[in-house]
Every structure is written in C-alpha cells, then in structure tokens.
Amino acid sequence: MFRQEIGGFMKDAGLAGSDTSPRLRILLDGAIPSMLWRLAAPNVLAVAVMSLATFADALFVGSLGTAALASLALVFPFQTFMQMAAGGAIGGGTTSSVARALGGGSTEKAEAAIWHAIAIAVAMALVFAIVLGLFSRPIFSILGGKGEALEGAVRYARIAFGGGVAIWLLFVLSAVLRGTGDTVTPARAMIVCAVCQIGLSGALTLGWGPFPALGIAGPATALIVCQGTGAAYLAIYLIRGKAGVRLRPGALRLAPLADILKVGGIGLINSLSIVATVVVTTGIIGQYGTPALAGYGLGGRLELMIVPIAFGMGGALTAAVGVNFGAGQYARARRVAWVGAGVTFVVSGLIGGGVAIWPSLWLDHFTGDQAAYGYGLSYLVIVAPFYCLFGAGQTLYFASQGTGRMLLPVCVCVVRFAFVSAIGLAAVIFAWPLEVVFGGVAAGLCVIGLGLVMCLYSKAWRPDVG
C-alpha cells in the first residue's frame, strides 16, 4: 500500500518520467551501502577540492609576506564560521526540509522550501556583510590586528563578506539539490568553482599575465566571482526544473521558514560552538608557548582530513534520513544512519590510528623544529586514536538534521565545548602539563561520538517506538 502511494505521488507530481523519481526510489528502497556510496562520494570530492582552494590561497598570500599571512589568519575563523553556517546549519536545514517534503509526497512544500531557503540565505548574508564588512576594523583590532596586517584583513573582509551572498547562495542551492537526492550536480558546480578559484586567486593575488596584482584582495575577489558564478548556474538549473522541483518565487510564509530554521537555526549554535572550541583551545595552548602552539597546529591540522569525510557522508545522510522520515520509514532511516556512521568510523579510525602509531608520517612533512615536533607528536598520540569517534559523531550530527529535531545533538556539541574549555582552563590555572589539555581535547571528541550515538535512541529518532 505504501509503495502504491509513493508511486502515485511520483505520477501526480509529474516526476514519473524525470530523473528525480529514480533518485527518490533509491533513497526509499535501494541497498543502503550502494545508495550511500552514490550520494556521499561526490560530496567528499567536492569538499576536498574546496579545501585545496583554501590551502592554495594561503600559499599565494604567503608569498606576499608575513603581514599578509597574518591578515588571512585574522579573517579565517569568521570566514569558516560563515561557510559552516551556510553549508552545515542553514544548508542542512534546507536539505532536511526538501527531503522530508519529497519523502512525504509534497512537491509543493519542497518548492516552498527552496524559495524560503533563498530568503534566509540573503538575510544571513546581509547580517555578515554589515557586521564583518562594515565593522571589520574594530573587530579585528580586538583580536590583536595592527598595522599592515589589520589593513589587509579589512580589505579582504570587505570583499569576502560584502559579497558573501554569493557564498550563501552556492551552499544553500547545493543543499536544495542534495535534498532531492542529487549530490552530483552541486558537487560538479563546487569542484569547477574551486578549480577556477585556485587559478584566478593566484592570478589576482600575484598579477599573472594580464591580471592586476591585487595582493590580499586577490583571493577574496576570486572567491566571490567563482562562487557567485556557481550559484547562478545552480539557480538556473532549478528555475528550469531539471531537478524535478522548480525554483518558484512567491510570498514568504511562516511555516516553510520555521521548518528550515527548526533545524538550521539551532544548527547555528553548533557551528558557533565548534568555532568557539577551536578559538578557546588555541588560546589556552598559546599559554604554553609558541612551540606548543605550533605543535598543536601541526597535529590539529590533520583533523581537516576528517571533515570532508564526515561532511560528505553526513550530507548524504541528511537527505537519505529526511526522505525516509518524510515517508514514515523510521527504521530504515536509523539503519541508514548506522551504516553511514560506521563507514566514517572505520575510515577516520584508520587515519587516526595510523598517525598515532606512526606520527612521523605526518609531522616530518611540516617542521624540523624539535620542540614543535615533540608537542605535535604528543598531540597525535593522545588525540588521534579518537578521530574515529569524532568522524562518526559529526556524521551522525548531519544525519540528525534529516529528522528535523536538533535540540539534543546541538546540546551534545555545546557540552563538548564546555567540557574542553573547563579542562583547559583548569590546566592553565593549576599549571598542569600540556598533555592534560590534549587529554581534554580527546575527551571532547569522545563526547561528540558517544553523545550523538546516544541521540539515536531518543524519541526524535524513534517516533515509531512507543
């Protein structure tokens, strides 16, 4: 009976002959491992290539001198927060809303979610433009920016945040398509954007060929131009209805906004807690001296390799869980979450376990400073074995977005921030060795992993269990 209803929905919605219908059937009926592979692989590749663009920016700016690198460092936490808010928080809420609507058989609700997600993206971009575009100078001054480094950070911020609507629309429109089960089209757009951004960033930063040498403004300009082009491509794709749903402007209504924000709005707290954890931990470790900070940076940088895996798999899980929740297939949604988290647990565990046993495989590539090397080694030995829990936990966080209920997962992330901060501050106050701080970071990863696993047994995940 249920399958007949789904089939009727496909026919009534005009999707029976489109490429959206097979994608929904795969999400609802397909073998879970192969379905997740098809959904997650494009996501992982896209995030990995975009990470390369970030590293390339640092490489180009590094040739301008230390002050320019300091400018980039001042802006980086805020830029990271905006991308996390757009892709992980509001983007996750958008994917969840679209997926649950389609799983429940309502193309009308899915299309309403698209238009309202764009409205939220524009509003959020305006907030970032005002705060970090207009008031960047006093904000960066509070963080210690001075002289040439401050001026460079302000130039970068006015472009990157002033034109931030391009970034928001690229991430949110990509989230819309993931909600329909299409991860290939947004991944293609993001990969092309990132590759073009690398070339244009180098050209505008250093003045290659006929391009002007804009210095620190170069990577910011390349970012907005390339991601704005990608956003325009995805918007046209949706306007033409190639995804099986259309971008249709209309009057704003409370219900679609609330449906997105009940996931994405509270998700902003999670994004903020992640950034705050990094900032506080960095500040605490900085109390132990420059070599300690450098060693922590070398060890902690490896976690960037886990993020594309977790986000790639997690983005797929948001869509898969959302569609199955919308269709009332709660038990299948839980199986999908377990399989996805299990894959990330194994892959992250292999990476973390490998560097914990052989830290030289990573550290030898970055420094010859023995003091920094020693701190980096200590960090990896203590923290890296728990990357498996970190990866699985982050994956389950994104899976939880598909349920539309995010209070408990966000609480877990806030608890992790409080836990790591408390141990770090106690270590500074009582002059405990730095290894205690690293132990607190490791414990925080356990909180994320085990806490999100426990959420799977909550009512939010089990509306079918009395």
C-alpha positions as CSV (number, residue, x, y, z in Angstrom):
1,M,0.0,0.0,0.0
2,F,2.8,2.4,0.9
3,R,4.6,1.7,-2.3
4,Q,1.4,2.4,-4.3
5,E,1.1,5.7,-2.5
6,I,4.7,6.7,-3.3
7,G,4.2,5.6,-6.9
8,G,1.0,7.7,-7.1
9,F,2.9,10.7,-5.7
10,M,5.5,10.3,-8.4
11,K,2.9,10.2,-11.1
12,D,0.7,13.1,-9.7
13,A,3.8,15.3,-9.2
14,G,4.8,14.8,-12.8
15,L,8.0,13.1,-11.7
16,A,7.5,9.6,-13.0
17,G,9.5,10.2,-16.2
18,S,12.1,12.5,-14.7
19,D,15.4,11.8,-13.2
20,T,14.1,12.7,-9.7
21,S,11.8,9.7,-9.5
22,P,14.6,7.1,-9.6
23,R,16.7,9.0,-7.1
24,L,13.8,9.0,-4.6
25,R,13.2,5.3,-5.2
26,I,16.8,4.6,-4.4
27,L,16.6,6.6,-1.2
28,L,13.5,4.8,-0.2
29,D,14.2,1.3,-1.4
30,G,17.8,1.0,-2.6
31,A,20.5,-1.1,-0.9
32,I,21.9,1.2,1.8
33,P,25.7,0.7,1.2
34,S,25.5,1.4,-2.6
35,M,23.0,4.2,-2.1
36,L,25.3,6.0,0.4
37,W,28.3,5.5,-1.9
38,R,26.5,7.2,-4.8
39,L,25.4,10.1,-2.6
40,A,28.5,10.6,-0.5
41,A,31.3,10.2,-3.0
42,P,30.6,13.4,-4.9
43,N,30.2,15.3,-1.6
44,V,33.6,14.1,-0.3
45,L,35.3,15.0,-3.5
46,A,33.7,18.5,-3.7
47,V,34.7,19.4,-0.1
48,A,38.2,18.0,-0.6
49,V,38.7,20.2,-3.7
50,M,37.3,23.2,-2.0
51,S,39.8,22.6,0.9
52,L,42.6,22.6,-1.7
53,A,41.4,26.1,-2.8
54,T,41.8,27.3,0.8
55,F,45.3,25.9,1.0
56,A,46.1,27.5,-2.3
57,D,45.0,30.9,-1.1
58,A,47.4,30.6,1.9
59,L,50.2,29.6,-0.5
60,F,49.7,32.6,-2.8
61,V,49.2,35.1,0.1
62,G,52.3,33.6,1.8
63,S,54.5,34.9,-1.0
64,L,53.3,38.4,-0.1
65,G,55.0,38.3,3.3
66,T,54.2,37.6,7.0
67,A,51.8,40.6,7.4
68,A,49.6,39.3,4.6
69,L,49.5,35.8,6.2
70,A,48.5,37.5,9.5
71,S,45.7,39.2,7.6
72,L,44.4,35.9,6.4
73,A,44.7,34.4,9.9
74,L,42.5,37.2,11.3
75,V,39.8,36.6,8.8
76,F,39.9,32.8,8.6
77,P,37.8,32.0,11.8
78,F,34.9,34.3,10.6
79,Q,35.0,33.0,7.1
80,T,35.0,29.4,8.3
81,F,32.0,30.2,10.6
82,M,30.1,31.7,7.6
83,Q,30.8,28.7,5.5
84,M,29.7,26.3,8.3
85,A,26.6,28.4,8.9
86,A,25.7,28.4,5.2
87,G,26.6,24.8,4.4
88,G,26.1,22.9,7.6
89,A,23.5,24.8,9.6
90,I,21.1,26.6,7.2
91,G,22.1,24.3,4.4
92,G,21.4,21.2,6.5
93,G,18.0,22.7,7.4
94,T,17.3,23.2,3.8
95,T,18.3,19.7,2.7
96,S,16.2,18.3,5.6
97,S,13.1,20.3,4.7
98,V,13.2,19.5,1.0
99,A,13.9,15.8,1.6
100,R,11.2,15.4,4.2
101,A,8.7,17.2,1.9
102,L,9.5,14.9,-1.1
103,G,9.5,11.8,1.1
104,G,6.1,12.8,2.3
105,G,4.8,13.2,-1.3
106,S,4.6,17.1,-1.4
107,T,6.4,18.8,-4.3
108,E,4.6,22.0,-3.3
109,K,6.2,22.0,0.1
110,A,9.6,21.2,-1.4
111,E,9.4,24.1,-3.8
112,A,8.3,26.4,-1.0
113,A,11.3,25.4,1.0
114,I,13.6,26.3,-1.9
115,W,12.3,29.9,-2.1
116,H,12.3,30.4,1.7
117,A,15.8,29.0,1.9
118,I,17.0,31.6,-0.5
119,A,15.3,34.3,1.5
120,I,17.1,33.1,4.7
121,A,20.4,33.0,2.8
122,V,20.1,36.6,1.6
123,A,19.1,37.8,5.1
124,M,22.0,35.9,6.7
125,A,24.4,37.3,4.0
126,L,23.2,40.8,4.9
127,V,24.0,40.2,8.6
128,F,27.5,39.1,7.8
129,A,28.0,42.0,5.4
130,I,27.0,44.5,8.0
131,V,28.9,43.1,10.9
132,L,32.1,41.9,9.2
133,G,32.0,44.2,6.2
134,L,31.3,47.5,7.9
135,F,32.7,46.8,11.3
136,S,35.7,44.6,10.4
137,R,38.3,47.1,11.6
138,P,37.2,47.3,15.3
139,I,36.6,43.5,15.4
140,F,40.0,42.6,14.0
141,S,41.6,45.2,16.3
142,I,40.1,43.5,19.3
143,L,41.7,40.3,18.1
144,G,45.2,41.9,18.1
145,G,45.3,43.1,14.4
146,K,47.6,46.0,13.9
147,G,49.3,48.0,11.1
148,E,49.6,46.3,7.8
149,A,48.1,43.1,9.0
150,L,44.9,44.9,10.1
151,E,44.6,46.9,6.9
152,G,45.0,43.7,4.8
153,A,42.3,41.9,6.9
154,V,39.9,44.8,6.4
155,R,40.4,44.8,2.7
156,Y,39.8,41.1,2.4
157,A,36.8,41.2,4.7
158,R,35.0,44.0,2.9
159,I,35.1,41.9,-0.3
160,A,34.5,38.5,1.1
161,F,31.7,39.4,3.4
162,G,30.4,42.3,1.4
163,G,29.8,39.9,-1.5
164,G,29.0,37.0,0.8
165,V,25.6,36.5,-0.7
166,A,27.4,34.5,-3.5
167,I,28.8,32.1,-0.9
168,W,25.5,31.7,0.9
169,L,23.5,31.0,-2.3
170,L,26.0,28.5,-3.6
171,F,25.9,26.5,-0.4
172,V,22.1,26.8,0.1
173,L,21.2,25.9,-3.5
174,S,23.6,23.0,-3.3
175,A,21.7,21.9,-0.2
176,V,18.4,22.1,-2.1
177,L,19.7,19.7,-4.7
178,R,21.0,17.3,-2.1
179,G,17.5,17.2,-0.6
180,T,16.2,15.8,-3.9
181,G,18.9,13.0,-3.8
182,D,21.1,14.8,-6.4
183,T,24.6,15.2,-5.0
184,V,26.4,15.1,-8.4
185,T,25.2,18.4,-9.8
186,P,26.1,20.5,-6.7
187,A,29.4,18.6,-6.4
188,R,30.2,19.4,-10.1
189,A,29.5,23.1,-9.6
190,M,31.6,23.3,-6.4
191,I,34.5,21.4,-8.0
192,V,34.6,23.6,-11.1
193,C,34.2,26.7,-8.9
194,A,37.1,25.6,-6.7
195,V,39.4,24.8,-9.6
196,C,38.7,28.1,-11.2
197,Q,39.1,29.9,-7.9
198,I,42.6,28.5,-7.5
199,G,43.7,29.8,-10.8
200,L,42.0,33.2,-10.5
201,S,43.2,33.6,-6.9
202,G,46.8,33.2,-8.0
203,A,46.4,35.5,-11.0
204,L,44.7,38.3,-9.0
205,T,47.0,38.0,-5.9
206,L,50.3,37.9,-7.8
207,G,49.4,39.6,-11.1
208,W,49.9,36.8,-13.5
209,G,49.7,37.7,-17.2
210,P,47.2,40.5,-17.9
211,F,45.6,40.3,-14.5
212,P,46.2,43.1,-11.9
213,A,48.2,42.3,-8.8
214,L,45.5,42.9,-6.1
215,G,47.5,41.4,-3.2
216,I,45.4,40.3,-0.3
217,A,42.3,41.4,-2.1
218,G,43.0,38.8,-4.8
219,P,41.8,35.6,-3.1
220,A,38.7,37.4,-1.8
221,T,37.8,38.6,-5.2
222,A,38.4,35.2,-6.8
223,L,36.2,33.6,-4.1
224,I,33.2,35.9,-4.8
225,V,33.5,35.8,-8.6
226,C,33.8,32.0,-8.8
227,Q,31.3,31.0,-6.1
228,G,28.8,33.6,-7.4
229,T,29.1,32.0,-10.9
230,G,28.4,28.6,-9.4
231,A,25.4,29.9,-7.5
232,A,24.0,31.4,-10.7
233,Y,24.4,28.1,-12.5
234,L,22.5,26.2,-9.8
235,A,19.8,28.8,-9.7
236,I,19.2,28.5,-13.5
237,Y,19.3,24.7,-13.1
238,L,16.5,24.9,-10.5
239,I,14.5,27.5,-12.4
240,R,14.4,25.2,-15.5
241,G,13.1,22.4,-13.3
242,K,15.9,19.9,-14.1
243,A,15.9,18.7,-10.5
244,G,12.3,17.6,-10.6
245,V,11.4,20.6,-8.5
246,R,11.4,24.3,-9.5
247,L,12.6,27.5,-8.0
248,R,9.4,29.5,-7.9
249,P,9.4,33.0,-6.2
250,G,6.4,33.7,-4.1
251,A,5.2,35.4,-0.9
252,L,7.1,34.5,2.3
253,R,5.2,32.4,4.8
254,L,5.9,31.4,8.4
255,A,5.5,27.6,8.1
256,P,8.3,27.0,5.5
257,L,10.6,29.4,7.3
258,A,10.0,27.6,10.6
259,D,10.6,24.2,9.0
260,I,14.0,25.2,7.8
261,L,15.0,27.2,10.9
262,K,14.0,24.5,13.4
263,V,17.0,22.6,12.0
264,G,19.2,25.3,10.6
265,G,18.6,28.0,13.2
266,I,19.6,25.8,16.1
267,G,22.4,24.4,13.9
268,L,24.0,27.9,14.0
269,I,24.6,27.3,17.7
270,N,26.5,24.1,16.8
271,S,28.6,26.0,14.2
272,L,29.4,28.7,16.7
273,S,30.3,26.1,19.4
274,I,32.8,24.4,17.0
275,V,34.5,27.7,16.2
276,A,34.5,28.7,19.8
277,T,36.1,25.4,20.8
278,V,38.9,25.9,18.4
279,V,39.4,29.6,19.4
280,V,39.4,28.8,23.2
281,T,41.7,25.7,22.8
282,T,44.1,27.7,20.7
283,G,44.2,30.5,23.3
284,I,44.8,28.0,26.1
285,I,47.6,26.2,24.4
286,G,49.2,29.5,23.5
287,Q,49.8,30.0,27.2
288,Y,52.3,27.2,27.0
289,G,54.5,29.0,24.4
290,T,55.0,29.3,20.7
291,P,56.4,25.8,20.1
292,A,53.4,24.3,21.9
293,L,51.0,26.3,19.7
294,A,52.9,25.3,16.6
295,G,52.9,21.7,17.6
296,Y,49.2,21.8,18.3
297,G,48.6,23.4,14.9
298,L,50.5,20.7,13.1
299,G,48.6,17.9,14.9
300,G,45.2,19.6,14.8
301,R,45.5,20.3,11.1
302,L,45.2,16.6,10.4
303,E,41.6,16.8,11.6
304,L,40.8,18.8,8.4
305,M,41.2,15.5,6.6
306,I,38.3,14.1,8.7
307,V,35.9,16.9,7.9
308,P,35.4,16.2,4.2
309,I,34.7,12.6,5.0
310,A,32.2,13.5,7.8
311,F,30.5,16.2,5.8
312,G,30.5,14.2,2.6
313,M,28.8,11.2,4.2
314,G,26.8,13.4,6.5
315,G,25.3,15.5,3.7
316,A,24.2,12.3,2.1
317,L,22.7,11.1,5.3
318,T,20.7,14.3,5.8
319,A,18.9,13.7,2.5
320,A,18.5,9.9,3.0
321,V,17.2,10.2,6.5
322,G,15.0,13.2,5.6
323,V,13.3,11.4,2.7
324,N,12.7,8.2,4.8
325,F,11.4,10.2,7.8
326,G,9.0,12.1,5.4
327,A,7.8,8.7,4.1
328,G,7.4,7.3,7.6
329,Q,10.2,4.7,7.2
330,Y,11.8,5.4,10.5
331,A,13.5,2.0,11.0
332,R,15.2,2.3,7.6
333,A,16.3,5.9,8.4
334,R,18.1,4.5,11.5
335,R,19.8,1.8,9.5
336,V,21.0,4.4,7.1
337,A,22.4,6.5,9.9
338,W,24.2,3.5,11.5
339,V,25.7,2.4,8.2
340,G,26.9,5.9,7.3
341,A,28.4,6.5,10.8
342,G,30.1,3.0,10.7
343,V,31.8,3.8,7.4
344,T,33.1,7.1,8.7
345,F,34.2,5.5,12.0
346,V,36.3,2.9,10.1
347,V,37.9,5.4,7.7
348,S,38.6,8.0,10.3
349,G,39.9,5.3,12.7
350,L,42.4,4.1,10.1
351,I,43.7,7.7,9.6
352,G,43.8,8.4,13.3
353,G,45.2,5.1,14.3
354,G,47.9,5.3,11.6
355,V,49.3,8.6,12.7
356,A,49.0,7.7,16.4
357,I,51.3,4.7,15.7
358,W,53.5,6.4,13.1
359,P,53.2,10.2,13.8
360,S,56.3,10.8,11.7
361,L,54.3,10.0,8.6
362,W,52.5,13.4,9.1
363,L,54.9,15.6,11.2
364,D,58.0,15.0,9.0
365,H,56.4,16.9,6.2
366,F,56.0,20.2,8.1
367,T,58.7,21.0,10.6
368,G,62.3,20.4,11.7
369,D,61.8,22.3,14.9
370,Q,62.3,19.7,17.6
371,A,60.3,21.4,20.3
372,A,57.3,21.9,18.0
373,Y,57.7,18.4,16.7
374,G,57.6,17.0,20.2
375,Y,54.4,18.8,21.0
376,G,52.8,17.7,17.7
377,L,53.8,14.1,18.4
378,S,52.3,14.2,21.9
379,Y,49.1,15.6,20.5
380,L,48.7,12.9,17.8
381,V,49.5,10.1,20.2
382,I,46.9,11.3,22.7
383,V,44.1,12.7,20.4
384,A,44.4,10.9,17.0
385,P,43.1,7.5,18.3
386,F,39.7,9.2,18.9
387,Y,39.4,10.6,15.4
388,C,37.1,7.6,14.7
389,L,34.6,8.9,17.3
390,F,34.9,12.5,16.0
391,G,34.2,11.4,12.5
392,A,31.3,9.2,13.4
393,G,29.8,11.8,15.7
394,Q,30.0,14.6,13.1
395,T,28.4,12.2,10.6
396,L,25.5,11.4,12.9
397,Y,25.0,15.1,13.6
398,F,24.3,15.7,9.9
399,A,22.1,12.5,9.9
400,S,20.1,14.0,12.8
401,Q,19.3,17.0,10.6
402,G,17.2,14.7,8.5
403,T,14.9,14.0,11.4
404,G,14.0,17.7,11.8
405,R,14.7,17.6,15.5
406,M,18.1,19.0,16.6
407,L,17.9,20.1,20.2
408,L,19.7,17.0,21.7
409,P,22.5,16.9,19.0
410,V,23.3,20.6,19.5
411,C,23.3,20.2,23.3
412,V,25.9,17.4,22.8
413,C,28.1,19.9,20.9
414,V,27.7,22.6,23.5
415,V,28.6,20.1,26.2
416,R,31.8,19.3,24.3
417,F,32.7,23.0,24.2
418,A,32.1,23.4,27.9
419,F,34.0,20.2,28.8
420,V,37.1,21.0,26.7
421,S,37.2,24.6,27.9
422,A,36.9,23.7,31.6
423,I,39.7,21.2,31.4
424,G,41.9,23.6,29.5
425,L,41.3,26.5,31.9
426,A,41.9,24.2,34.9
427,A,45.2,23.1,33.3
428,V,46.3,26.7,33.0
429,I,45.2,27.7,36.5
430,F,46.8,24.8,38.2
431,A,49.9,24.6,36.0
432,W,49.1,21.1,34.8
433,P,51.2,19.8,31.9
434,L,50.1,20.4,28.3
435,E,49.3,16.7,27.9
436,V,46.3,17.3,30.2
437,V,44.9,19.8,27.7
438,F,45.4,17.4,24.9
439,G,43.6,14.8,27.0
440,G,40.7,17.2,27.3
441,V,40.6,17.6,23.6
442,A,40.5,13.8,23.2
443,A,37.7,13.6,25.8
444,G,35.8,16.2,23.8
445,L,35.9,14.0,20.7
446,C,34.5,11.1,22.8
447,V,31.7,13.4,24.0
448,I,30.8,14.1,20.3
449,G,30.9,10.5,19.2
450,L,29.2,8.8,22.1
451,G,26.7,11.6,22.7
452,L,25.5,11.5,19.1
453,V,25.2,7.7,19.2
454,M,23.0,8.1,22.3
455,C,20.8,10.5,20.4
456,L,19.9,7.7,18.1
457,Y,18.0,6.1,21.0
458,S,16.0,9.3,21.7
459,K,12.3,9.9,20.8
460,A,13.4,12.2,18.0
461,W,14.8,9.2,16.1
462,R,12.1,6.7,17.2
463,P,8.7,8.2,16.7
464,D,7.5,4.7,15.7
465,V,8.5,3.2,19.1
466,G,6.2,3.7,21.9
